């Protein structure tokens, strides 16, 4: 589990593709502090497992399924990526609960300057948009962001100067693709409501007549 608060931008130094999957080696500094083999790391919003590490970099393996449903298939050597280690339960959650399981790929349709902020309009698939609400949360390439507005085809977010400087969003341009993850809480609420609608109605209706007949009122 992550918070969507990027710790640093790393750089891809090695990318090996094969029929069984892809292996990435990523140069980093901040996240290397207490990183261990077997730990989870969010790479542009994708939860990946560390399979090897040195003092300056770490490696992760990616399955064909992950390649097909994320932007990872377009990664290349030298490309910067957003990095975040798994959250600790004794620390503040600065963003929101992020699973690192990408729901879909979006495309940046516009980039506009609004005072000191960059406003990005992102086209998103229906399975992501259904959980998007104005002033709600969404994860874009592993970054926890607040949604400004929602339309039938996408949503807009404002990128403050700090976020633009320390994440890859400052480099993104129109037509670039991004990994999207919907708000986890929205998914659980929907599931609970679906379960409730499928429950059988009580055989007995507890109303005023029922209570009066039993001398309860």
C-alpha positions, 0 to 999 in steps of 0.5 A: 500500500502507498500514499501517492506522495512520490519520494523521488524520480529515478532513472531506468538504466537497464531494460531487458525484454523477453517472452516471459516478461521484462526486467528493469533496473532503476537508479535511485537514491532516497528509496534505497535507504532501507530497501530490501529484496522482496519489498514493494516499490511504486514505479509510476504508480505500478506496484512492483517487487524488488528482486535485486539491489545494489547501493545505487540501484534496484531491479524489478520484474514485470509480467506480460499482464502488467505490460499490457495494462499499464504504460510500462510497455513504453518505458525506455532506458534513460526515462525518469520514473516516479518512485515511492516505497510502501507506506509505514503505518506509523507515519502520516498519510499525506495523499490517499490510500493507493494500492499500486494496481493500475485501473487503466491508462489515460491520455493527456488531452490538454496542458494549460498554465493557470497562474503558478499551476499546470492544469492537465486534462486527462482522458480516462476509460469508463472504469476509472471515471465511474469513481471520479468525483470533483474534489475527490482523489485519483492517482496519476503515474503514482501521484496522489492528486485532487480532481478539479472537474469531471466530464463524460470523457475525462477529468482535470487536475492542477499540478503545483510547482513543487509536484511539477519539479519533483515528479514526471508530471512536470515533463508530460505533454499533450498526448502522453499516456499515464497510469491511472488508479481510482480511489480505493474507498470508492470501489469498496463502497460500490461493492458494499452497495452491490451486495446490499442490493442483492440481499433478500428482503426480511420476511417480517416488516418491522413497522408500527402495526407489528410493534403494536400487535406485540405490545411494544408500543 
